[in-house]
Amino acid sequence: VRSGGGITTVIELSFFTAIPKAGKIIIQWSTESEIDNAGFNLYRSESKNGEYIKINDSLIPAQGSSTQGEAYEFVDKDVKLWKKAYYKLEDIDLNGQSTMHGPVSATPRLIFGFRD
């Protein structure tokens, strides 16, 4: 991604997934590297091509660097049982440019087992 000033900003995403649990969905993502990354926003929709609404209250701050990535996790408890939820991840660079990733999806259920 190139910003207007000609500075290259890169988020190398190694994975982005949504994991269903009992009454919640855990969204996880990991970066290999982050150059000029300010942070992330998460968006949820009830359909793959529907309207996505931001679900984090404030920007999830970047933790990685140009030489080292980071693992992130967000727990979405505002979910409907048995209703598939779709998520998109937005990274925002220090210049305000953004890139969307996804969507990924998961369906929360009532009970998943003792380890949940």
DAURDA-V132604 format. One record per residue. N is the residue number from 0. PSI is psi in radians with two decimals (* if undefined). OMEGA is omega in radians with two decimals (999 if undefined). Layout:
N,PSI,OMEGA ; N,PSI,OMEGA
This chain:
0,2.31,3.10 ; 1,2.32,3.08 ; 2,3.01,-3.10 ; 3,-0.49,-3.12 ; 4,0.05,3.12 ; 5,0.03,3.12 ; 6,2.29,3.14 ; 7,2.20,3.08 ; 8,2.25,-3.03 ; 9,2.25,2.94 ; 10,1.98,3.09 ; 11,1.79,-3.08 ; 12,2.17,3.12 ; 13,-0.57,2.98 ; 14,2.78,3.10 ; 15,2.06,-3.04 ; 16,2.75,3.06 ; 17,2.19,-3.05 ; 18,2.05,3.13 ; 19,2.41,3.06 ; 20,-3.08,3.14 ; 21,1.85,3.07 ; 22,0.24,3.13 ; 23,2.92,3.04 ; 24,2.31,3.10 ; 25,2.12,3.11 ; 26,2.20,-3.14 ; 27,2.51,3.02 ; 28,2.76,-3.10 ; 29,2.51,3.10 ; 30,2.62,3.00 ; 31,-0.65,3.11 ; 32,2.76,3.13 ; 33,2.03,3.12 ; 34,2.13,3.13 ; 35,0.61,-3.13 ; 36,2.21,3.07 ; 37,-0.67,-3.12 ; 38,-2.86,-3.00 ; 39,2.69,2.94 ; 40,2.61,3.08 ; 41,2.46,-3.14 ; 42,2.51,-3.13 ; 43,2.56,3.06 ; 44,2.75,3.07 ; 45,-0.12,3.06 ; 46,2.67,-3.05 ; 47,-0.73,-3.10 ; 48,0.31,-3.12 ; 49,-2.96,3.11 ; 50,2.26,3.13 ; 51,2.27,-3.11 ; 52,2.35,3.12 ; 53,2.34,-3.08 ; 54,-0.20,3.07 ; 55,2.47,-3.08 ; 56,-0.68,-3.14 ; 57,2.87,-3.10 ; 58,2.30,3.07 ; 59,1.95,-2.98 ; 60,2.51,3.08 ; 61,2.45,3.12 ; 62,-0.28,-3.09 ; 63,-3.12,3.13 ; 64,-3.09,-3.14 ; 65,-0.35,-3.12 ; 66,-0.17,-3.09 ; 67,2.34,3.08 ; 68,-3.01,-3.11 ; 69,2.72,3.06 ; 70,2.44,-3.10 ; 71,2.70,3.10 ; 72,2.44,3.09 ; 73,2.29,-3.13 ; 74,2.09,3.11 ; 75,1.86,3.14 ; 76,-0.12,-3.12 ; 77,1.08,-3.08 ; 78,2.81,3.10 ; 79,2.26,3.13 ; 80,2.44,3.08 ; 81,0.17,3.13 ; 82,2.05,-3.12 ; 83,2.37,3.09 ; 84,2.46,3.12 ; 85,2.50,-3.09 ; 86,2.49,2.96 ; 87,2.54,3.13 ; 88,2.27,3.10 ; 89,2.22,2.97 ; 90,2.48,-3.10 ; 91,2.23,-3.13 ; 92,3.07,-3.07 ; 93,-0.29,3.11 ; 94,0.04,3.13 ; 95,0.02,3.08 ; 96,2.53,-3.11 ; 97,2.71,3.08 ; 98,2.34,3.12 ; 99,2.52,3.09 ; 100,2.56,3.10 ; 101,-2.92,0.25 ; 102,2.81,2.91 ; 103,2.83,-3.09 ; 104,2.80,3.07 ; 105,2.74,3.13 ; 106,1.94,3.12 ; 107,2.52,3.11 ; 108,3.09,-3.08 ; 109,-0.80,-3.07 ; 110,2.35,3.12 ; 111,-0.21,-3.13 ; 112,3.08,-3.01 ; 113,-0.43,-3.09 ; 114,-0.17,-3.12 ; 115,*,999
